């Protein structure tokens, strides 16, 4: 089992920036991929970005250039730096951990972009 705890969400004004973090604990094996997905009200969950333990990244096209994923393997933590946020980025952001076919999710953290 892998437990994921997200932190850092909240309210931000349009055009602002925010960083969210996700710390993994439990039975963590290599290789693995950690990342972020989001779900806006009334919409399906969608990919934001993922990153392997070797640093390979995958971004949703609409997030490229505004969002940056990074991770600290020594802390089993993945980060998502979000900039130029817009109201349409409002969503619950979920941390994800994948390894050997096992898929784990955090409880989600709310990010609201509003003036």
VOMARVEX-788522 format. One record per residue (C-alpha): residue in three letters; y, x, z. Coordinates in nm, 2 decimals. Layout:
BEGIN
("ala",(Y,X,Z))
...
This chain:
BEGIN
("unk",(0.00,0.00,0.00))
("unk",(0.36,0.11,-0.07))
("unk",(0.65,-0.04,0.10))
("unk",(0.99,-0.05,-0.06))
("unk",(1.32,-0.10,0.12))
("unk",(1.64,-0.15,-0.08))
("unk",(1.99,-0.09,0.05))
("unk",(2.35,-0.07,-0.07))
("unk",(2.41,-0.41,-0.24))
("unk",(2.71,-0.63,-0.18))
("unk",(3.02,-0.76,-0.33))
("unk",(3.22,-0.56,-0.58))
("unk",(3.52,-0.64,-0.80))
("unk",(3.50,-0.64,-1.18))
("unk",(3.53,-0.29,-1.31))
("unk",(3.41,-0.14,-0.98))
("unk",(3.11,0.08,-0.90))
("unk",(2.82,0.05,-0.66))
("unk",(2.52,0.25,-0.57))
("unk",(2.19,0.10,-0.45))
("unk",(1.90,0.29,-0.30))
("unk",(1.53,0.22,-0.25))
("unk",(1.31,0.42,-0.02))
("unk",(0.94,0.41,-0.06))
("unk",(0.68,0.47,0.21))
("unk",(0.31,0.43,0.26))
("unk",(0.04,0.56,0.03))
("unk",(0.24,0.73,-0.24))
("unk",(0.05,0.91,-0.51))
("unk",(0.15,1.11,-0.81))
("unk",(0.23,1.05,-1.09))
("unk",(0.44,0.74,-1.03))
("unk",(0.73,0.56,-1.17))
("unk",(1.01,0.40,-0.97))
("unk",(1.28,0.19,-1.10))
("unk",(1.50,-0.12,-1.09))
("unk",(1.48,-0.47,-1.23))
("unk",(1.72,-0.75,-1.18))
("unk",(1.71,-1.13,-1.19))
("unk",(2.03,-1.33,-1.24))
("unk",(2.05,-1.69,-1.14))
("unk",(1.85,-1.91,-1.38))
("unk",(1.72,-1.61,-1.57))
("unk",(1.40,-1.41,-1.59))
("unk",(1.36,-1.08,-1.42))
("unk",(1.46,-0.80,-1.66))
("unk",(1.44,-0.42,-1.67))
("unk",(1.73,-0.22,-1.56))
("unk",(1.60,0.14,-1.56))
("unk",(1.29,0.34,-1.45))
("unk",(1.23,0.70,-1.38))
("unk",(0.90,0.90,-1.35))
("unk",(0.84,1.15,-1.08))
("unk",(0.89,1.41,-1.35))
("unk",(1.24,1.28,-1.44))
("unk",(1.17,1.08,-1.75))
("unk",(1.39,0.78,-1.77))
("unk",(1.39,0.45,-1.95))
("unk",(1.69,0.22,-1.96))
("unk",(1.75,-0.13,-2.09))
("unk",(1.98,-0.09,-2.39))
("unk",(2.25,-0.30,-2.23))
("unk",(2.26,-0.07,-1.92))
("unk",(2.29,0.26,-2.10))
("unk",(2.62,0.43,-2.04))
("unk",(2.71,0.22,-1.73))
("unk",(2.41,0.26,-1.51))
("unk",(2.24,0.59,-1.40))
("unk",(1.91,0.61,-1.23))
("unk",(1.81,0.91,-1.02))
("unk",(1.55,0.99,-0.76))
("unk",(1.48,1.23,-0.48))
("unk",(1.11,1.30,-0.47))
("unk",(1.13,1.47,-0.14))
("unk",(1.25,1.15,0.01))
("unk",(1.06,0.91,-0.22))
("unk",(1.39,0.74,-0.29))
("unk",(1.53,0.61,-0.61))
("unk",(1.90,0.54,-0.67))
("unk",(2.09,0.33,-0.92))
("unk",(2.46,0.41,-0.98))
("unk",(2.63,0.12,-1.14))
("unk",(2.98,0.15,-1.29))
("unk",(3.21,-0.08,-1.49))
("unk",(3.04,-0.37,-1.33))
("unk",(3.11,-0.72,-1.47))
("unk",(3.04,-1.06,-1.34))
("unk",(2.73,-1.08,-1.57))
("unk",(2.58,-0.80,-1.37))
("unk",(2.56,-1.03,-1.07))
("unk",(2.19,-1.05,-0.98))
("unk",(1.93,-0.97,-0.73))
("unk",(1.82,-0.62,-0.79))
("unk",(1.45,-0.54,-0.72))
("unk",(1.30,-0.19,-0.66))
("unk",(0.97,-0.13,-0.83))
("unk",(0.70,0.14,-0.78))
("unk",(0.42,0.18,-1.02))
("unk",(0.12,0.42,-0.99))
("unk",(-0.24,0.41,-1.11))
("unk",(-0.20,0.05,-1.23))
("unk",(-0.07,-0.07,-0.89))
("unk",(0.27,-0.24,-0.90))
("unk",(0.49,-0.29,-0.59))
("unk",(0.81,-0.47,-0.54))
("unk",(1.09,-0.46,-0.29))
("unk",(1.23,-0.78,-0.15))
("unk",(1.54,-0.74,-0.36))
("unk",(1.91,-0.68,-0.28))
("unk",(2.20,-0.89,-0.40))
("unk",(2.48,-0.75,-0.60))
("unk",(2.77,-0.98,-0.66))
("unk",(3.05,-0.89,-0.90))
("unk",(3.35,-1.11,-0.84))
("unk",(3.72,-1.10,-0.78))
